[in-house]
Amino acid sequence: MTPEISLSAGALSKSYVVQNIRTQALSDVSLTLHPGELSLISGPSGCGKSTLLSLMSGLSRPDQGWVHALGVDLGRLDDAKRDAFRLAHCGFVFQGFNLFPALNALEQVQIVLDYQGVPHSQAQRGAARALEMVGLGHRRHLRPAELSGGEKQRVAIARAIVKRPRLLFADEPTSALDSTNGAAVTDLLREIAHRSSAIVVCVSHDPRLIARADRVLEMEDGRLRHDRRGRSGLSFKEISP
Ligand SMILES: Nc1ncnc2c1ncn2[C@@H]1O[C@H](COP(=O)(O)OP(=O)(O)OP(=O)(O)O)[C@@H](O)[C@H]1O
């Protein structure tokens, strides 16, 4: 049976201690994200967006609270099992693209399936399909130095979706892009959510992206403040402190 596509967190808190000074990055955050939607986590610098993404994706552990992903309580997994969970079910897109300079676009994407032990020709077909999905089929033989910033980010997205993850996390995926490319990348992430019924979560402090998301979660001082429908603009929920 296919597991239900679900991602929920309850009462998440996280602080960091540096040189005996404690910073409360996240305080008592609860939320449920829905499949088939692009959810945007927005808010000013330092409000806890990346920390929330990191906890929701199992990259780090909360001080308090829980995360349930695809029916799995991530807090009950040891580090090796959380790594295996992420490898199997999560895709990641970061601001800096993180592409290998020597590999062409097809190879950048294919390497993910090679690493999973998928047979070569199947991996090549899968990588080509993912590049088609992001509109880069015709650019598959180019290396990063020969691609624009927007194209590089689309290769990074193809790499993140090639194994068809149920959960896709993007941290500031548009901050290195101009507004046209930023909008195109955001639209692509939304399209991926709609087409694949994945849960797509994007962290950004770029206010221009708010109108392009299905749902906008606004953070301030480590807390969720507003939860509203972005594109329809129909519902709006104020979260009391
Ligand atoms: N590894 C860390 N060590 C110490 N403090 C940290 C660490 N990571 C985050 N913080 C602090 O926690 C707070 C929240 O940081 P976080 O990166 O989650 O915010 P953010 O909203 O994503 O910020 P930005 O938009 O600038 O990326 C900030 O005060 C930050 O300085």
The ligand as an ORCA input file, in Angstrom:
! r2SCAN-3c Opt
* xyz 0 1
  N      23.933     26.430     13.497
  C      23.592     27.515     14.188
  N      24.330     27.901     15.266
  C      23.971     28.978     15.982
  N      22.900     29.758     15.724
  C      22.144     29.430     14.671
  C      22.447     28.298     13.846
  N      21.512     28.199     12.884
  C      20.665     29.229     13.074
  N      21.037     29.966     14.144
  C      20.343     31.152     14.676
  O      18.960     30.799     14.830
  C      18.128     31.866     14.381
  C      17.229     31.356     13.253
  O      18.053     31.054     12.138
  P      17.490     30.493     10.750
  O      18.659     30.269      9.860
  O      16.581     29.380     11.016
  O      16.638     31.765     10.256
  P      16.143     32.130      8.795
  O      14.787     32.737      8.958
  O      16.246     30.957      7.892
  O      17.194     33.246      8.367
  P      17.694     33.698      6.900
  O      16.477     34.187      6.146
  O      18.651     34.812      7.184
  O      18.354     32.521      6.253
  C      19.045     32.997     13.970
  O      19.163     33.893     15.053
  C      20.362     32.302     13.692
  O      21.458     33.164     13.954
*
